[in-house]
């Protein structure tokens, strides 16, 4: 996830997050609806829904939007979204995993395949790159909650497995099955997290130069812009010099 985090930081500095606020809300609402349909419509009784609602709140999604997304699931008249995962390789041989929620599998597969192809990549079969990633819990806190040592100590106490801190914030990783327990313990120590979710974390990263990195970021950008795509993970890394060139 390190590579994709770098990508998101670059795009954030360019102000892209504000430009796609409505699209973010749409994707968050879709996840809330699917989560509510998968179990009880009460966040207190449905861990997946609780995570979805908390992440929506962290993005300042209006309460009315959240409640509407839950009611859509209760009414049974909403679209039936299917969870689909696509895998493949992007520019520079970087492994990419795409998670989608779709009401039309053929449309989504066609769109994702076209984005891979246009970037010079190739979509593969399910499982073709997933073995290079671990399914883990990711809990993110902004830098203001404390310094690296403070967060590290809290994470160890909570049962987390790894912490990555930088000037913008702290990313804490835990076993997938421990997301609930670890996030609850961290909330008691550090307050409410900015986001809590399950992610695909690369076991190793593939180095790319500025040219390949730029192509890869355009590809991830295009995937993120697709309405059906919820998350994109890539196992790339770039030098600070090349990253600075792209963020200039």
Residue pairs with C-beta under 8 A, 6 or more apart in sequence:
1 138
1 171
1 199
1 200
1 201
1 202
1 233
2 164
2 202
2 205
2 237
3 94
3 202
3 205
3 234
3 235
3 236
3 237
3 238
4 220
4 232
4 233
4 234
5 171
6 237
6 238
6 243
7 217
7 220
7 221
7 234
9 168
9 247
10 217
10 243
10 246
10 247
11 17
11 217
11 221
13 247
14 247
17 24
20 224
20 225
23 225
23 227
24 59
25 56
25 59
25 61
25 65
26 227
27 101
27 227
27 229
27 230
28 52
28 55
28 56
28 59
28 61
28 69
29 56
29 61
29 65
29 66
29 68
29 69
30 69
30 81
30 101
30 230
31 52
31 55
31 101
31 230
32 49
32 52
32 53
32 56
32 66
32 69
32 70
32 73
33 69
33 70
33 72
33 73
33 78
33 81
34 73
34 81
34 83
34 101
35 46
35 48
35 49
35 51
35 52
35 73
36 46
36 49
36 69
36 70
36 72
36 73
36 74
37 73
37 78
38 46
38 48
38 49
39 45
39 46
39 48
39 49
40 46
40 49
41 49
41 70
41 73
41 74
42 49
43 49
43 50
43 53
44 50
47 179
47 180
49 70
51 179
51 196
51 197
53 66
54 192
54 193
54 195
54 196
55 195
55 196
55 197
56 65
56 66
57 66
58 192
58 193
58 194
58 195
72 78
79 103
80 103
81 101
81 102
81 103
82 101
82 102
82 103
82 105
83 99
83 100
83 101
84 99
84 100
84 101
84 102
84 105
84 108
84 109
85 97
85 98
85 99
85 100
85 126
85 130
86 97
86 98
86 100
86 109
86 112
86 123
86 126
87 95
87 96
87 97
87 98
87 123
87 124
87 125
87 126
87 127
87 128
87 129
87 130
88 95
88 96
88 98
88 116
88 121
88 122
88 123
88 124
88 128
88 129
89 95
89 96
89 116
89 121
89 122
89 124
89 129
90 96
90 116
90 119
90 120
90 121
90 215
90 216
90 219
90 220
90 234
90 236
91 119
91 120
91 121
91 208
91 212
91 215
91 216
91 219
92 206
92 208
92 209
92 212
92 213
92 215
92 216
92 236
93 206
94 206
94 208
94 212
94 216
94 234
94 235
94 236
95 129
95 132
95 133
95 202
95 206
95 234
95 235
96 116
96 121
96 129
96 219
96 220
96 223
96 232
96 233
96 234
97 129
97 130
97 133
97 200
97 232
97 233
97 234
98 112
98 223
98 229
98 231
98 232
98 233
99 229
99 230
99 231
99 232
99 233
100 108
100 112
100 226
100 228
100 229
100 230
101 228
101 230
102 108
102 228
107 228
108 226
108 228
108 229
111 226
111 228
112 123
112 223
112 226
112 229
113 123
115 219
115 222
115 223
115 226
116 122
116 123
116 219
117 123
118 219
118 222
119 215
119 216
119 218
119 219
119 222
120 215
121 219
130 200
132 202
132 203
132 204
132 235
133 200
133 201
133 202
133 203
133 233
133 235
134 200
134 201
134 203
135 176
135 198
135 199
135 200
135 201
136 161
136 173
136 174
136 175
136 176
136 198
136 199
136 201
137 173
137 174
137 175
137 176
137 178
137 179
137 182
137 183
137 196
137 197
137 198
137 199
138 171
138 172
138 173
138 195
138 196
138 197
138 198
138 199
138 201
139 160
139 171
139 172
139 173
139 174
139 179
139 182
139 183
139 186
139 193
139 195
139 196
140 169
140 170
140 171
140 172
140 193
140 194
140 195
140 196
141 151
141 169
141 170
141 172
141 186
141 190
141 193
141 194
142 168
142 169
142 170
142 194
143 165
143 166
143 167
143 168
143 169
143 170
145 151
145 170
145 190
145 191
146 154
146 190
148 163
148 165
148 170
151 163
151 165
151 170
151 172
151 190
152 163
152 165
154 186
154 189
154 190
155 163
155 172
155 182
155 186
157 185
157 189
158 172
158 174
158 181
158 182
158 185
158 186
158 189
159 174
159 178
159 181
159 182
159 185
160 172
160 173
160 174
160 182
160 186
161 173
161 174
161 175
162 172
162 173
163 170
163 171
163 172
163 173
164 170
164 171
164 173
165 171
169 194
172 182
172 186
173 201
174 182
176 198
179 196
179 198
183 193
183 196
186 193
187 193
199 231
199 233
200 233
201 233
202 233
202 234
202 235
203 235
204 235
205 235
205 236
205 237
206 235
206 236
206 237
207 236
207 237
207 238
207 239
208 216
208 236
208 237
208 238
209 238
209 242
210 238
210 242
210 245
210 246
213 236
213 238
213 242
213 243
213 246
214 246
216 234
216 236
217 246
220 232
220 234
223 229
223 232
224 232
238 246
